[in-house]
Amino acid sequence: MTVDLGARGARARAWTSLRRAPVALAALLATAAARADNVEEFGLGPRAQGMAGAQTALATDMAAAYYNPGGLVFADRLALTLGFTHGSYHLQVDSQRGADLAERAERIPDLSAYVLGIASAVPFDTPDRFGIGLAVFLPSRGIVTLDATTDPTRPEWFRYGERHDRVHLVASAAVRATDWLSLGLGASIFVDGGGRTDTELTDVDLELRLTPDAGLVVGALATPLPWLTVGVTYRSEVSFKLDFPIRVAGNPLLDLEAITYFTPHQVQLGLAADVGDRLLLTFDLLWANWSAYDTPFLIVSGGGAVYQERQRFRDVFSPKLGVELVAAEWLLVRGGYAFRSTAVPDQDGRVTNLIGGDKHLFALGAGLLFDLPAGPAAGEQARSGGSVDLDLFVQLHWHPAVQARKDASDPVGDWEAQGVIVNVGVAATFRF
């Protein structure tokens, strides 16, 4: 966890200046805060990630807890998943005058994460009418990162970097309402921080506290035809605010507020169709209500003045296509493509330099299926040994060039950004 408001000497000068000119310091501290999350950006679970996230009408393993909890009633055996993913960023930013700032925007640390999950039908009756699932996403860069900088003009990729690291725990349950319809409900649990400070001018001590919060995940899965499955999922908005009242000798000096995490209301529709005995096709359409995002910047108030830089974000639409082929009894081959429109408004002529742009996602994956040896015979019936699935995937996230034209006085000047992200992973699922 980090909070970086600049070097000690710079802080002391800023506090002193604030006592004489509150608005000047407010402008100095205006900064981008964290938003979005890595699960939303890269997906959850190797099968889903190998099919570009087109899972709303398909997921029945631990990933169903996130993509559509209604699918958990089809987890006919206890399934335990252990996985690891690694993302490598190859993003480029070229600016007319702010070369150093542009170079900092390119230096995004690689993202490694551990994935844990469990899914199972609950054998209360026959056929099974209840299911449960749990998925955990653990980024290795840290549990929570709270970060602020002192330069409001610094170019920054809107959806990437350590500020997006959050531990995700998604717990869901499902019930089969009819023979062709199942319903699911879950909670996506997050951890965030808050704090306060009482300080002298030459030293700033920030006290942080971590607090959990949760958003709803609601899903429905229908099978109108033996070869066709239809799904719909709603995920609620979750927004966390970091609030730091700053006092000097007990007197109010500044109040710093920032939305340190935001994920919007989302609705995802999905279709899954069996084409013969060996081919499965999936299609999803995601809508995300990013236009409800008020501001990604620090709000600084003090001395009767408030500084807040607003952006007019756009709703995001993302169609996703997936395919899975049974190449052999022990081998599944997967692929997928997704397009995501950008939420970031044009940065032409603005003080800020948020880097967004549309994105194309290409995915490949494979599933290797192995039966475990059966247990010792009990009378005439042998105990089932279960199975192990080994799933692998690779994703290429391609950002075509996006540009911004700036005023002649802008310290960064005109800039262009583009690049790719390579995300790979492996997971083993044990079924009993």
LINHU-V387413 format. One record per residue. N is the residue number from 1. PHI is phi in degrees with one decimal (none if undefined). NEAR is the number of other C-alpha atoms within 12 Angstrom. Layout:
BEGIN
N:PHI:NEAR ; N:PHI:NEAR
END
This chain:
BEGIN
1:none:24 ; 2:-134.2:21 ; 3:-128.8:26 ; 4:-123.3:22 ; 5:-106.9:28 ; 6:104.4:23 ; 7:-71.1:16 ; 8:-59.5:17 ; 9:-63.3:15 ; 10:-63.5:22 ; 11:-62.0:26 ; 12:-60.1:21 ; 13:-64.1:21 ; 14:-65.7:31 ; 15:-64.3:34 ; 16:-63.5:21 ; 17:-64.4:20 ; 18:-61.5:30 ; 19:-62.5:24 ; 20:-98.3:15 ; 21:-147.7:22 ; 22:-59.6:26 ; 23:-67.2:26 ; 24:-62.5:24 ; 25:-69.3:36 ; 26:-57.9:36 ; 27:-65.2:30 ; 28:-63.6:33 ; 29:-87.6:40 ; 30:-57.7:35 ; 31:-154.0:41 ; 32:-72.7:40 ; 33:-111.8:44 ; 34:-69.5:40 ; 35:-161.4:41 ; 36:58.7:36 ; 37:-159.8:33 ; 38:-73.0:35 ; 39:-64.5:37 ; 40:-61.8:33 ; 41:-81.9:31 ; 42:-111.4:43 ; 43:94.4:40 ; 44:-139.8:50 ; 45:97.5:51 ; 46:-66.6:49 ; 47:-65.9:49 ; 48:-62.0:51 ; 49:-70.2:48 ; 50:-75.9:44 ; 51:-118.8:48 ; 52:61.7:46 ; 53:82.5:53 ; 54:-82.8:50 ; 55:-128.4:55 ; 56:-59.4:48 ; 57:-106.4:47 ; 58:-131.7:51 ; 59:-62.2:43 ; 60:-129.8:43 ; 61:-96.0:47 ; 62:-60.5:54 ; 63:-64.4:50 ; 64:-61.9:53 ; 65:-56.6:53 ; 66:-98.6:55 ; 67:-76.9:56 ; 68:-169.4:54 ; 69:-61.9:54 ; 70:-62.2:53 ; 71:-76.4:52 ; 72:-68.4:49 ; 73:-68.6:50 ; 74:-94.9:43 ; 75:-80.2:37 ; 76:-70.7:26 ; 77:-129.2:30 ; 78:-63.4:30 ; 79:-126.6:33 ; 80:-112.0:32 ; 81:-119.8:36 ; 82:-128.8:31 ; 83:-147.1:36 ; 84:-145.2:31 ; 85:-129.4:37 ; 86:-143.5:30 ; 87:-113.7:33 ; 88:-118.6:28 ; 89:-95.9:30 ; 90:-130.1:25 ; 91:-111.1:34 ; 92:-124.3:32 ; 93:-129.9:40 ; 94:-119.6:29 ; 95:-120.5:32 ; 96:-72.9:24 ; 97:-128.3:24 ; 98:-97.6:26 ; 99:-61.2:22 ; 100:-64.7:19 ; 101:-65.8:27 ; 102:-64.2:33 ; 103:-64.0:23 ; 104:-63.9:21 ; 105:-65.8:35 ; 106:-78.4:32 ; 107:-86.2:22 ; 108:-99.5:27 ; 109:-61.8:25 ; 110:-58.4:25 ; 111:-108.0:33 ; 112:-110.2:29 ; 113:-151.0:36 ; 114:-103.6:32 ; 115:-121.6:36 ; 116:-126.5:37 ; 117:-163.0:40 ; 118:-145.5:38 ; 119:-147.0:43 ; 120:-165.4:38 ; 121:-75.3:36 ; 122:-105.4:25 ; 123:-80.2:19 ; 124:-77.3:14 ; 125:-152.1:13 ; 126:-127.0:13 ; 127:-70.2:19 ; 128:-60.6:25 ; 129:-114.5:31 ; 130:-131.8:33 ; 131:-146.0:43 ; 132:-134.2:44 ; 133:-154.9:47 ; 134:-143.5:40 ; 135:-130.3:40 ; 136:-128.0:36 ; 137:-116.4:41 ; 138:-119.7:32 ; 139:-70.4:34 ; 140:-80.7:23 ; 141:-73.1:26 ; 142:154.0:24 ; 143:-72.4:26 ; 144:-143.1:33 ; 145:-121.1:33 ; 146:-113.6:40 ; 147:-139.9:30 ; 148:-140.4:33 ; 149:-122.0:29 ; 150:-99.5:26 ; 151:-115.4:28 ; 152:-72.0:33 ; 153:-92.4:37 ; 154:-62.5:38 ; 155:-61.7:42 ; 156:-153.3:40 ; 157:-68.9:42 ; 158:-64.7:36 ; 159:-108.4:38 ; 160:-127.2:37 ; 161:118.4:37 ; 162:-63.8:37 ; 163:-65.8:39 ; 164:-96.7:41 ; 165:-77.6:41 ; 166:-145.0:43 ; 167:-76.1:33 ; 168:-108.4:38 ; 169:-131.9:36 ; 170:-113.7:41 ; 171:-116.2:38 ; 172:-141.0:44 ; 173:-141.8:42 ; 174:-139.9:39 ; 175:-137.5:35 ; 176:-86.7:33 ; 177:-73.3:20 ; 178:-139.3:18 ; 179:-64.6:20 ; 180:-117.0:24 ; 181:-135.1:27 ; 182:-126.6:36 ; 183:-125.2:37 ; 184:-136.9:43 ; 185:-142.2:38 ; 186:-149.0:38 ; 187:-129.5:34 ; 188:-100.1:37 ; 189:-100.6:30 ; 190:-127.3:35 ; 191:-123.0:32 ; 192:-139.9:36 ; 193:-130.8:35 ; 194:-148.7:30 ; 195:-177.4:25 ; 196:-154.4:24 ; 197:-152.7:28 ; 198:-120.1:24 ; 199:-141.1:25 ; 200:-94.8:21 ; 201:-62.3:25 ; 202:-94.2:18 ; 203:-151.6:24 ; 204:-118.7:27 ; 205:-115.9:23 ; 206:-106.5:27 ; 207:-101.9:21 ; 208:-105.6:22 ; 209:-137.9:19 ; 210:-99.2:21 ; 211:-133.5:17 ; 212:-85.8:22 ; 213:-150.9:25 ; 214:-148.1:26 ; 215:-121.6:31 ; 216:-82.8:34 ; 217:-128.6:37 ; 218:-124.3:37 ; 219:-141.1:45 ; 220:-137.8:42 ; 221:-132.2:44 ; 222:-124.7:35 ; 223:-121.8:27 ; 224:-69.8:19 ; 225:-134.0:15 ; 226:-56.5:15 ; 227:-104.2:21 ; 228:-130.0:24 ; 229:-123.4:33 ; 230:-123.3:36 ; 231:-133.9:43 ; 232:-144.2:41 ; 233:-134.9:42 ; 234:-119.6:36 ; 235:-120.2:36 ; 236:-79.5:27 ; 237:-68.4:28 ; 238:-130.0:33 ; 239:-138.6:34 ; 240:-114.0:33 ; 241:-114.8:31 ; 242:-94.5:37 ; 243:-125.4:28 ; 244:-123.5:33 ; 245:-72.1:29 ; 246:-109.7:31 ; 247:-125.6:25 ; 248:-121.0:24 ; 249:53.3:12 ; 250:83.2:13 ; 251:-101.0:17 ; 252:-59.9:22 ; 253:-118.3:34 ; 254:-139.3:36 ; 255:-129.4:32 ; 256:-106.3:37 ; 257:-129.6:35 ; 258:-151.4:38 ; 259:-81.5:35 ; 260:-84.0:42 ; 261:-154.2:40 ; 262:-149.4:41 ; 263:-134.2:40 ; 264:-84.0:33 ; 265:-56.1:29 ; 266:-136.3:33 ; 267:-125.7:31 ; 268:-129.0:38 ; 269:-105.0:37 ; 270:-145.4:39 ; 271:-128.8:35 ; 272:-134.8:36 ; 273:-129.3:30 ; 274:-81.4:23 ; 275:-111.3:17 ; 276:75.2:14 ; 277:-89.3:15 ; 278:-121.4:19 ; 279:-122.5:22 ; 280:-125.7:32 ; 281:-117.3:33 ; 282:-131.0:40 ; 283:-142.7:35 ; 284:-126.3:41 ; 285:-134.1:34 ; 286:-108.2:35 ; 287:-118.9:30 ; 288:-126.3:34 ; 289:-84.0:29 ; 290:-70.7:31 ; 291:-67.1:27 ; 292:-81.8:24 ; 293:-73.5:31 ; 294:-73.9:26 ; 295:-160.5:33 ; 296:-94.8:44 ; 297:-110.3:41 ; 298:-62.9:39 ; 299:-101.2:38 ; 300:-115.3:34 ; 301:-129.1:31 ; 302:169.2:30 ; 303:64.5:21 ; 304:84.2:17 ; 305:-111.0:20 ; 306:-131.0:23 ; 307:-113.2:30 ; 308:-150.6:27 ; 309:-96.7:28 ; 310:-99.3:25 ; 311:-126.1:25 ; 312:-101.0:21 ; 313:-74.7:26 ; 314:-111.0:25 ; 315:-64.6:25 ; 316:-107.5:32 ; 317:-120.8:26 ; 318:-144.0:34 ; 319:-79.6:31 ; 320:-138.0:40 ; 321:-122.4:39 ; 322:-137.7:40 ; 323:-142.6:39 ; 324:-137.2:38 ; 325:-118.5:28 ; 326:-82.5:23 ; 327:-80.0:18 ; 328:-158.0:17 ; 329:-60.5:15 ; 330:-110.3:19 ; 331:-135.7:21 ; 332:-115.1:30 ; 333:-114.7:30 ; 334:-128.4:39 ; 335:-159.1:37 ; 336:-170.8:39 ; 337:-142.8:36 ; 338:-140.7:37 ; 339:-119.2:32 ; 340:-128.5:35 ; 341:-73.3:28 ; 342:-86.3:32 ; 343:-91.4:36 ; 344:-82.2:33 ; 345:-71.7:29 ; 346:-56.6:25 ; 347:-98.6:31 ; 348:-59.9:24 ; 349:74.1:22 ; 350:-90.7:28 ; 351:-70.3:30 ; 352:-83.0:40 ; 353:-138.8:45 ; 354:-80.9:42 ; 355:-101.4:41 ; 356:-125.1:36 ; 357:93.3:32 ; 358:-67.8:31 ; 359:-136.4:33 ; 360:-112.7:30 ; 361:-118.5:38 ; 362:-115.8:35 ; 363:-135.5:41 ; 364:-134.0:35 ; 365:-157.7:38 ; 366:-148.5:36 ; 367:-125.4:34 ; 368:-107.1:28 ; 369:-110.5:25 ; 370:-132.2:22 ; 371:-87.3:20 ; 372:-83.5:16 ; 373:-59.5:15 ; 374:-72.6:15 ; 375:-77.8:14 ; 376:-63.1:12 ; 377:-66.2:12 ; 378:-118.9:10 ; 379:71.1:7 ; 380:-99.5:7 ; 381:-116.9:10 ; 382:-84.3:13 ; 383:-78.6:15 ; 384:-65.1:17 ; 385:-89.8:18 ; 386:76.3:23 ; 387:-154.0:23 ; 388:-129.7:26 ; 389:-106.5:31 ; 390:-111.3:31 ; 391:-113.7:37 ; 392:-130.0:36 ; 393:-151.1:41 ; 394:-140.6:35 ; 395:-124.1:39 ; 396:-119.7:33 ; 397:-98.7:36 ; 398:-108.3:30 ; 399:-106.9:33 ; 400:-62.2:26 ; 401:-60.7:22 ; 402:-126.4:32 ; 403:-127.1:30 ; 404:-139.8:32 ; 405:-106.4:23 ; 406:-117.6:26 ; 407:-68.7:19 ; 408:-63.2:15 ; 409:-88.4:16 ; 410:-67.2:24 ; 411:-68.1:27 ; 412:-93.8:35 ; 413:78.0:31 ; 414:-59.6:31 ; 415:-143.6:38 ; 416:-137.6:37 ; 417:-136.0:34 ; 418:-165.1:30 ; 419:145.4:28 ; 420:-134.6:26 ; 421:-127.7:35 ; 422:-109.1:28 ; 423:-123.4:38 ; 424:-128.3:37 ; 425:-165.9:37 ; 426:-146.1:34 ; 427:-152.1:35 ; 428:-115.4:33 ; 429:-117.8:36 ; 430:-101.8:30 ; 431:-113.4:30 ; 432:-125.0:26
END
